[in-house]
Amino acid sequence: MREFRILGPLEVVDGHRRLPLRGANRRAALGYLLLNPNRVVATGELVTALWPHGAPPTARKMLHNAVCGLRATLGEGGAAPESRPPGAVLLSRPPGYVLRLDADGLDLARFRRLAGAGRSALAAGAWARAAALLGQALELWRGAALADLAEAGIAWPELRGLEGERTAALEDRFEAELALGRHHEVVAELEAEARRDPARERLASLLALALYRCGRQVAALEFFRLHRAALREELGLEPGRALRELERAILNHHPSLGPPPGGPRPRDGPELELLHSVLRVARRERRPYLVTVLGPAGTGKSRLLARLSETIDRDERSYVDVFEDIHRAGEAVLESIGRTAEMSGPARLIIATARPELIEQRPDWGSGRNHLTITLDRFEPDYSAAF
């Protein structure tokens, strides 16, 4: 079955073959029709979408040529409807065009179906099912919606709406994960999302709660300060009542903020889940993250790396680079490792292990935006992040 993908760069996949979509007008026309499937889109609306700053005199002719090119790419040609390839048909219907599309053929439709089911499970208190369904929905995203068109200057309101849908589904998933007591597992991902949009109130409250449950009360209160400043600067507003009450509860260590009851976790469970979480962030954002695992000999650094290797698949392993015992490395090697986590680099999870003397050697180690430090000792792990 033919699959249309708009949750990321525009793609049309037929089986294992990606169909070529040449020409800016063809891609933009298809992208807009995919945002409005099974609806007749007037020619004038399409012209405005393709040329928002003023259409050239030949715009309608150019649009007609783009539609003809799309039909050729999609393999329709002059075939009768019943003999056309299944999945989608681009038809002329007054006053414009309609893209007839099966719901399963569009990643956006699948995302909305999974997210809706996950939201229903969340409302019913089925936390594990909610987290699984919402996770499946979010895995369909390969970047910003129609990222290639946006890069070319397209700024349709529908694209901002889709980003809002993704963020809402992400917040729902975080809520389900926190209800399951998985604050250690999601805190790194939550920090990355909340710092990208510090004015978003629900993300701020979820992050503050996760930080508090991880024993990071000071970091939670610091993020309240950042959120308040972002609200004032961007919207001229103060935090809402619910967030102010949460801040007071964190200040007072209110018992209601404690994690839900549950059984004991494996010794390396929180650290392992944290690495999984950062790997997901690196792949989704398509940029590198550096995680330094600090600890004296015998605290489980090598075991943690072995457990990670056992719990990720071959494709995920291709995104992971490991540097062991970097406290023994020279300055040039440390500089090289640090540079691999620059924001302009490719998607990677770089893991470095070291003994605590690394910090004596390099006091600024771990201060980068994309650098997370996990400190292991013989008792409880301590997490400090700088995203």
LOGU-90213 format. One line per 3 residues: number of its first residue (from 1); their letters; for each residue y, x, z of C-alpha. Coordinates in steps of 0.2 Angstrom, whole numbers. Each point is the difference from the previous one (the first is absolute). Layout:
NUM) A) Y/X/Z ~ ...
//
This chain:
1) MRE) 0/0/0 ~ 17/6/-4 ~ 11/4/15
4) FRI) 19/1/1 ~ 8/10/14 ~ 18/-1/5
7) LGP) -2/6/19 ~ 5/18/-6 ~ 4/6/-17
10) LEV) -4/-13/-14 ~ -18/1/-6 ~ -12/-10/-10
13) VDG) -19/5/2 ~ -14/-6/-11 ~ -16/5/9
16) HRR) 2/18/2 ~ 13/2/-14 ~ 19/0/4
19) LPL) 9/-8/-15 ~ 15/9/-6 ~ 16/-9/3
22) RGA) 13/9/-11 ~ 18/-4/-1 ~ 13/-5/13
25) NRR) 3/-17/-6 ~ -19/-4/-1 ~ -3/6/18
28) AAL) 15/-9/7 ~ -4/-17/-9 ~ -18/1/6
31) GYL) 5/5/18 ~ 12/-15/0 ~ -13/-12/-7
34) LLN) -13/6/13 ~ 13/-4/14 ~ 0/-17/-7
37) PNR) -18/-4/-6 ~ -5/-17/-7 ~ 18/-5/-1
40) VVA) 10/-2/-16 ~ 14/13/1 ~ 15/-4/-11
43) TGE) 5/13/-13 ~ 18/0/7 ~ -8/4/17
46) LVT) -10/14/-7 ~ 15/7/-9 ~ 10/1/16
49) ALW) -14/8/9 ~ -2/14/-13 ~ 18/3/-2
52) PHG) 9/-6/16 ~ 16/10/-4 ~ 2/-9/-17
55) APP) -12/-3/-14 ~ 3/8/-18 ~ 2/-11/-15
58) TAR) -18/2/-5 ~ -7/-3/17 ~ -10/-16/-5
61) KML) -8/10/-15 ~ -4/15/11 ~ -8/-12/13
64) HNA) -10/-8/-14 ~ -6/17/-6 ~ -5/5/18
67) VCG) -10/-16/2 ~ -9/4/-17 ~ -4/17/6
70) LRA) -6/-6/17 ~ -12/-12/-9 ~ -7/14/-11
73) TLG) -2/11/16 ~ -9/-14/9 ~ -12/-3/-15
76) EGG) 6/-17/-5 ~ 6/2/-17 ~ -1/-16/-10
79) AAP) -17/-5/8 ~ -2/-18/5 ~ 2/-3/19
82) ESR) -19/-3/2 ~ -4/17/-7 ~ 13/10/9
85) PPG) -5/12/14 ~ -2/-8/17 ~ 13/2/14
88) AVL) 17/-3/-8 ~ 8/-8/-15 ~ 18/3/-5
91) LSR) 6/-17/-9 ~ 16/-6/-8 ~ 6/-16/9
94) PPG) 17/-7/-2 ~ 12/6/6 ~ -8/17/2
97) YVL) -17/7/4 ~ -14/-2/13 ~ -13/12/6
100) RLD) -16/-10/4 ~ -9/10/13 ~ -15/-2/11
103) ADG) 4/2/18 ~ -13/14/3 ~ 8/10/-14
106) LDL) 16/4/9 ~ 0/11/15 ~ 15/-9/7
109) ARF) -10/-16/1 ~ -14/8/9 ~ 12/8/12
112) RRL) 8/-17/4 ~ -17/-8/2 ~ -7/14/12
115) AGA) 17/1/10 ~ 0/-19/2 ~ -18/0/6
118) GRS) 4/14/12 ~ 15/-9/6 ~ -10/-16/4
121) ALA) -13/11/10 ~ 15/8/9 ~ 6/-17/5
124) AGA) -17/-5/6 ~ -2/15/11 ~ -14/8/-11
127) WAR) 8/17/1 ~ -14/11/-7 ~ -2/-12/-16
130) AAA) 19/0/-1 ~ 2/19/0 ~ -14/2/-13
133) LLG) 7/-13/-12 ~ 18/6/1 ~ -7/18/-2
136) QAL) -8/-5/-16 ~ 15/-9/-6 ~ 11/16/3
139) ELW) -12/11/-8 ~ 4/-8/-17 ~ 18/8/1
142) RGA) 1/16/-10 ~ 19/3/4 ~ 15/-11/-3
145) ALA) -2/-15/-11 ~ 2/4/-18 ~ 6/17/6
148) DLA) 2/7/-18 ~ 11/-14/-5 ~ 11/2/16
151) EAG) 1/18/-4 ~ 7/-4/-17 ~ 14/-11/8
154) IAW) -8/-17/2 ~ 6/-9/16 ~ -7/-17/-1
157) PEL) 1/-11/16 ~ -18/-3/-2 ~ -4/18/4
160) RGL) 10/0/16 ~ -10/-16/5 ~ -16/8/-3
163) EGE) 4/15/11 ~ 4/-13/13 ~ -17/-8/-2
166) RTA) -8/17/2 ~ 9/4/16 ~ -4/-17/7
169) ALE) -18/3/-3 ~ 1/17/7 ~ 8/-6/16
172) DRF) -14/-14/1 ~ -13/14/-1 ~ 9/11/13
175) EAE) 0/-16/12 ~ -18/-2/-2 ~ -4/18/2
178) LAL) 10/0/16 ~ -9/-15/6 ~ -16/9/-2
181) GRH) 7/15/11 ~ 1/12/-15 ~ 18/6/5
184) HEV) -5/18/-2 ~ -8/-3/-17 ~ 16/-8/-8
187) VAE) 15/8/9 ~ 2/14/-13 ~ 0/-13/-14
190) LEA) 12/-12/10 ~ 12/15/3 ~ 1/4/-19
193) EAR) 3/-18/-4 ~ 13/-4/13 ~ 10/16/-3
196) RDP) 1/-5/-18 ~ 7/-17/5 ~ 7/2/18
199) ARE) 10/-16/-1 ~ -16/-11/-2 ~ -2/-8/17
202) RLA) -18/-5/-1 ~ -5/18/-5 ~ 11/7/14
205) SLL) -9/-11/13 ~ -17/4/-6 ~ 4/19/0
208) ALA) 8/0/17 ~ -16/-9/7 ~ -12/12/-8
211) LYR) 10/15/6 ~ 0/-7/18 ~ -18/-3/0
214) CGR) -3/18/-6 ~ 9/6/15 ~ 16/4/-9
217) QVA) 13/-11/9 ~ 15/12/-3 ~ -4/0/-19
220) ALE) -1/-19/0 ~ 17/-1/9 ~ 7/12/-12
223) FFR) -5/-10/-15 ~ 9/-15/8 ~ 16/10/-1
226) LHR) -4/4/-18 ~ -3/-18/-4 ~ 16/-6/8
229) AAL) 10/13/-9 ~ -8/-5/-17 ~ 3/-19/3
232) REE) 19/4/4 ~ 2/11/-15 ~ -9/-10/-13
235) LGL) 3/-18/6 ~ 13/0/14 ~ -13/-8/12
238) EPG) -8/3/17 ~ -18/-1/3 ~ -8/-17/3
241) RAL) -4/-7/17 ~ -19/3/-2 ~ 3/19/-4
244) REL) 12/2/15 ~ -13/-8/11 ~ -13/12/-6
247) ERA) 11/15/3 ~ 3/-6/18 ~ -19/-3/2
250) ILN) -3/18/-6 ~ 13/7/12 ~ -8/-9/15
253) HHP) -18/4/-5 ~ -4/-19/-1 ~ -19/-2/2
256) SLG) 0/-13/-14 ~ 3/15/-12 ~ -17/8/3
259) PPP) -13/1/-13 ~ -13/-14/-1 ~ -16/4/10
262) GGP) -14/9/-9 ~ -14/12/2 ~ 2/19/1
265) RPR) 4/10/-16 ~ -9/15/-6 ~ 8/16/5
268) DGP) 7/4/-17 ~ 2/-18/-6 ~ 19/-2/2
271) ELE) 3/17/-8 ~ -12/-4/-15 ~ 8/-17/-3
274) LLH) 17/8/0 ~ -5/12/-14 ~ -7/-14/-10
277) SVL) 17/-9/3 ~ 10/15/-6 ~ -12/2/-15
280) RVA) 4/-18/-5 ~ 19/2/2 ~ -1/16/-11
283) RRE) -9/-8/-14 ~ 10/-16/0 ~ 17/9/0
286) RRP) -7/14/-12 ~ 7/14/11 ~ -8/13/11
289) YLV) -1/0/19 ~ -4/14/11 ~ -10/-3/16
292) TVL) -2/15/12 ~ -14/-2/13 ~ 4/11/15
295) GPA) -12/4/14 ~ -8/14/10 ~ -18/6/-5
298) GTG) -13/-13/4 ~ 11/-16/-1 ~ -8/-7/-16
301) KSR) 11/6/-15 ~ -15/5/-11 ~ -9/-16/6
304) LLA) 14/-11/-5 ~ 1/8/-18 ~ -19/-3/-2
307) RLS) 1/-18/6 ~ 14/-2/-13 ~ -10/7/-14
310) ETI) -15/-12/5 ~ 11/-15/0 ~ 9/1/-17
313) DRD) -6/-1/-17 ~ 0/12/-14 ~ 16/-6/-8
316) ERS) 9/1/17 ~ -6/17/3 ~ 9/6/-16
319) YVD) 16/-4/9 ~ -3/10/15 ~ 3/19/3
322) VFE) -5/9/16 ~ 7/16/7 ~ -9/6/16
325) DIH) 7/11/14 ~ 17/2/-8 ~ 6/8/16
328) RAG) -8/16/-6 ~ 8/-1/-17 ~ 16/10/-5
331) EAV) 17/-7/-2 ~ -2/-1/-19 ~ -15/-11/2
334) LES) 8/-11/12 ~ 15/-2/-11 ~ -11/-4/-15
337) IGR) -9/-14/10 ~ 16/-7/6 ~ 7/-1/-18
340) TAE) -16/-10/-6 ~ 7/-15/10 ~ 16/-1/-9
343) MSG) 4/-18/-5 ~ 0/5/-19 ~ -18/5/1
346) PAR) -15/-10/-6 ~ -10/-12/12 ~ -9/11/12
349) LII) -6/0/18 ~ 1/18/6 ~ -9/4/17
352) ATA) 4/16/9 ~ -9/5/16 ~ 7/12/13
355) RPE) 0/5/18 ~ 16/-4/10 ~ 7/18/-2
358) LIE) 5/-6/-18 ~ 15/-9/9 ~ 5/16/8
361) QRP) -1/9/-16 ~ 10/-14/-10 ~ 9/-11/12
364) DWG) 7/-11/-14 ~ -18/-3/-6 ~ -3/-19/-2
367) SGR) 18/-5/-2 ~ -1/-5/-18 ~ 2/-18/-5
370) NHL) -18/-1/-7 ~ -8/10/14 ~ -11/-8/13
373) TIT) -7/10/15 ~ -15/-4/10 ~ -3/9/16
376) LDR) -17/1/7 ~ -5/5/17 ~ -14/-3/12
379) FEP) 6/-17/5 ~ 10/-12/-10 ~ 8/4/-17
382) DYS) 19/0/-1 ~ 9/-5/-16 ~ 17/5/-6
385) AAF) 6/-4/-17 ~ 15/4/-11 ~ 1/-11/-15
//
